[in-house]
Amino acid sequence: MFSNYLIGLREGLEAALIVAILIAYLVRTGNGHAITRVWQGVAAAVLVSIGMGVMLALIEDSLGETIEPAFAGAMSLVAVGLITWMVFWMASRAKGISAHLHGEVDRALATSTVAVAFVAFVAVLREGAETALFLWAGINSAGSTAGPLLGALLGLATAVVIGVIVYRGAVKLNLGRLFTWTGAALVIVAGGVLRYAIAEFQEIGWLPGADNIAFDVSGTFPADGIPATLVRGFLNLVPTMSWLEVIAWVLYVGITLTLFFRMIRRRGSAAKPVTSTSQAPVSSG
């Protein structure tokens, strides 16, 4: 549940900030009449994203017992790739998001307000599509639906509240720091999804080592017990894991976190010469 809360929070916050940037720019440039188009684009993106999640579930249900693990494993690998790309992209490109969106809005307004709806649709759809895939992978790796879905909804709700607060300038929020730590947490979540994909491939014989068990603590912590359920909900790890699962998790999390924090440090060092003594109300970098 917690891992899906992080996914909902992170993706929802990015979408909320995109919407806030678009609306604030329209208001500042005297184009407030186009705000309705932004919300139309957002609504369309949300509906398409929900449709993608439903489609994934329907496809999975229609597959046989042999093909289903292969599909689940493959889509989980796609989710890991997207999570990794998203975390590094935000770390390296966050400061340019506002300027990019402003340029897109200017070009759209030169055409029609309908084009503004398309800008919002495309921008939010990326976050929504990623959320649908991540949530689907989280539900599969957690082995349940209610908890992951509730966690994602709570994360999205939290993101909306934060987005409204930031837009209204009610509090000073260091978004750069927030994205850094949620990004690091998502890397750990992705490590668990990778572990799940490997287990699925081992189950159908696509990867070796299913019987080479690294540890088995199911006697102490039953898979359906509270401790094991909590660990699976937070980290997507299970009481019994093969050596390949353990090695893949350790290598992915260790290497990815090292590269991630190295990028964050480089970005911080590059920003030091131009830092100010006063803190801006919103910082996305």
C-alpha positions in Angstrom: 0.0 0.0 0.0 2.8 2.5 0.9 4.7 1.9 -2.3 1.5 2.7 -4.3 0.9 5.7 -2.1 4.4 7.0 -3.1 3.6 6.3 -6.8 0.2 8.2 -6.5 1.9 11.0 -4.6 4.8 11.4 -7.0 2.9 11.1 -10.3 -0.1 13.1 -8.9 2.2 15.9 -7.7 3.9 16.2 -11.1 0.5 16.4 -12.8 -0.8 18.9 -10.2 2.2 21.1 -10.7 1.8 21.0 -14.5 -1.8 22.1 -14.2 -0.8 24.8 -11.7 2.0 26.1 -14.0 -0.4 26.2 -17.0 -3.2 28.0 -15.1 -0.8 30.5 -13.5 0.7 31.3 -16.8 -2.7 31.8 -18.5 -3.7 34.1 -15.7 -0.5 36.1 -15.8 -0.6 36.6 -19.5 -4.3 37.7 -19.5 -5.6 34.5 -21.1 -7.8 33.3 -18.2 -10.6 32.5 -20.6 -8.6 29.5 -21.7 -8.5 27.9 -18.3 -11.6 25.9 -19.0 -9.7 24.3 -21.9 -7.0 23.2 -19.5 -9.5 21.4 -17.3 -11.0 19.8 -20.4 -7.6 18.5 -21.4 -7.0 17.2 -17.8 -10.3 15.4 -17.6 -9.7 13.7 -21.0 -6.2 12.6 -19.8 -7.6 11.2 -16.6 -10.3 9.2 -18.5 -7.8 7.8 -20.9 -5.4 6.8 -18.1 -8.2 5.0 -16.3 -9.1 3.3 -19.5 -5.4 2.1 -19.8 -5.5 0.6 -16.4 -8.8 -1.2 -17.1 -7.4 -2.5 -20.4 -4.3 -3.9 -18.7 -6.5 -5.7 -16.2 -8.7 -7.1 -18.9 -5.8 -8.3 -21.0 -4.3 -10.0 -17.9 -7.6 -11.7 -17.1 -7.9 -13.0 -20.7 -4.5 -14.7 -20.7 -3.9 -18.4 -19.8 -1.9 -19.6 -16.8 1.3 -19.9 -18.9 1.1 -16.6 -20.7 -0.1 -14.5 -17.7 3.1 -14.7 -15.7 5.1 -13.7 -18.9 2.8 -10.7 -19.5 3.0 -9.7 -15.8 6.7 -10.0 -15.8 7.2 -8.1 -19.0 4.9 -5.2 -18.0 6.6 -5.1 -14.6 10.0 -4.6 -16.4 8.4 -1.8 -18.4 7.2 -0.2 -15.2 10.7 -0.4 -13.7 12.2 1.2 -16.8 9.6 4.0 -16.7 10.1 4.6 -13.0 13.8 4.8 -13.4 13.5 7.1 -16.4 11.0 9.4 -14.6 13.2 9.7 -11.5 16.3 10.7 -13.4 14.4 12.9 -15.9 12.8 14.9 -13.0 16.2 15.2 -11.3 17.9 16.6 -14.4 15.1 18.5 -16.1 12.8 19.9 -13.4 14.0 23.4 -13.7 13.1 23.6 -17.4 9.5 22.3 -17.1 8.0 25.8 -16.6 9.7 27.3 -19.6 8.8 24.4 -21.7 5.1 24.5 -20.8 5.0 28.3 -21.3 6.4 27.8 -24.8 3.8 25.2 -25.5 1.0 27.4 -24.3 2.2 30.4 -26.3 2.2 28.2 -29.5 -1.2 26.8 -28.7 -2.8 30.2 -28.0 -1.5 31.4 -31.4 -3.7 28.7 -32.9 -6.8 28.4 -30.7 -7.9 27.7 -27.1 -8.7 24.1 -28.2 -4.9 23.6 -28.7 -4.4 24.6 -25.1 -6.6 21.7 -24.1 -4.4 19.4 -26.1 -1.3 20.8 -24.4 -2.8 20.0 -21.0 -4.0 16.6 -22.2 -0.6 15.5 -23.4 1.2 16.8 -20.4 -1.1 15.1 -17.9 -1.6 12.0 -19.9 2.1 11.1 -19.5 1.7 11.1 -15.7 -1.6 9.3 -15.9 -0.4 6.6 -18.2 2.7 6.0 -15.9 0.4 5.9 -12.9 -1.9 3.3 -14.5 1.1 1.1 -15.4 2.8 1.5 -12.0 -0.4 0.8 -10.1 -1.1 -2.3 -12.2 2.4 -3.6 -11.5 2.0 -2.7 -7.8 -1.2 -4.6 -7.5 0.3 -7.7 -9.1 3.5 -7.6 -7.0 1.5 -7.0 -3.8 -0.9 -9.9 -4.6 -4.0 -7.8 -3.8 -6.1 -5.0 -5.2 -7.8 -3.1 -2.3 -4.6 -2.0 -0.5 -2.6 -0.8 -3.5 -5.6 0.9 -5.0 -6.4 2.7 -1.7 -2.7 3.7 -1.3 -2.6 5.2 -4.8 -5.8 7.1 -4.3 -4.6 8.5 -1.0 -1.3 9.5 -2.7 -3.2 11.3 -5.5 -5.4 13.1 -3.0 -2.3 14.2 -1.1 -0.8 15.5 -4.3 -3.9 17.5 -5.1 -3.9 19.1 -1.7 -0.2 20.0 -2.1 -0.7 21.3 -5.6 -3.5 23.6 -4.4 -1.4 24.8 -1.4 1.6 25.5 -3.7 -0.5 27.3 -6.3 -2.1 29.6 -3.7 1.3 30.3 -2.1 0.0 29.3 1.3 3.3 27.7 2.4 6.9 27.6 1.3 7.7 24.2 0.0 11.0 22.9 -1.3 9.8 20.8 -4.1 13.3 19.9 -5.1 13.9 18.2 -1.8 10.5 16.5 -1.9 11.2 15.1 -5.4 14.6 13.9 -4.3 13.4 11.8 -1.4 10.3 10.5 -3.1 12.5 9.7 -6.1 14.9 7.7 -3.9 11.9 5.9 -2.3 10.5 5.0 -5.7 13.9 3.5 -6.7 13.4 1.1 -3.8 9.9 0.4 -4.9 11.1 -0.3 -8.4 13.6 -2.7 -7.0 10.7 -4.7 -5.5 8.8 -4.6 -8.9 12.0 -5.9 -10.6 12.1 -8.7 -8.0 8.6 -9.6 -8.8 9.3 -9.7 -12.6 12.2 -12.1 -12.0 10.1 -14.3 -9.8 7.4 -14.5 -12.6 10.0 -15.4 -15.2 11.5 -18.0 -13.0 8.1 -19.5 -12.4 7.6 -20.2 -16.1 11.3 -21.3 -16.7 12.4 -18.2 -18.6 15.1 -17.5 -16.0 17.1 -20.1 -14.0 17.6 -20.4 -10.2 14.1 -20.7 -8.9 15.2 -23.5 -6.6 18.4 -21.6 -5.5 16.9 -20.0 -2.4 18.9 -17.2 -0.8 16.7 -17.1 2.3 13.4 -18.5 3.6 11.9 -16.9 6.7 8.4 -18.0 5.9 8.5 -20.2 9.0 9.1 -17.2 11.2 7.1 -14.7 9.1 4.3 -16.4 7.2 3.5 -14.8 3.9 -0.1 -14.0 5.0 1.1 -12.6 8.4 1.2 -8.9 9.3 5.0 -8.4 9.2 5.4 -10.1 5.8 2.3 -8.2 4.5 3.8 -4.9 5.6 7.2 -5.6 4.0 5.6 -6.7 0.8 3.4 -3.6 0.8 6.3 -1.2 1.5 9.1 -2.9 -0.5 7.5 -5.6 -2.7 9.7 -8.2 -1.0 8.6 -11.6 0.1 9.7 -14.1 2.9 11.2 -16.5 0.4 13.5 -15.2 -2.3 15.9 -16.8 -4.8 19.5 -15.7 -5.1 18.7 -14.2 -8.5 15.9 -12.1 -7.0 18.2 -10.9 -4.2 21.2 -10.1 -6.4 19.0 -8.2 -8.9 17.4 -6.2 -6.1 20.7 -5.3 -4.5 22.4 -4.4 -7.8 19.5 -2.3 -9.1 18.8 -0.4 -5.9 22.5 0.1 -5.1 23.6 1.3 -8.6 20.5 3.4 -9.3 20.5 5.2 -5.9 24.3 5.9 -6.3 23.8 7.4 -9.7 20.7 9.3 -8.6 22.3 11.0 -5.6 25.4 11.7 -7.6 23.2 13.6 -10.1 21.5 15.4 -7.3 24.9 16.5 -5.8 26.2 17.6 -9.2 23.0 19.7 -9.7 23.4 21.2 -6.2 27.1 22.1 -6.8 26.3 23.7 -10.1 23.5 25.8 -8.5 25.7 27.1 -5.6 27.2 30.1 -7.5 23.8 31.5 -8.2 21.9 30.7 -5.0 20.3 33.5 -3.1 20.0 33.9 0.7 16.2 34.1 0.4 14.2 31.0 -0.3 11.7 31.1 -3.1 8.1 30.0 -2.2 8.3 27.1 -4.7 11.4 25.3 -5.8 11.2 22.5 -8.3 14.9 22.0 -8.9 
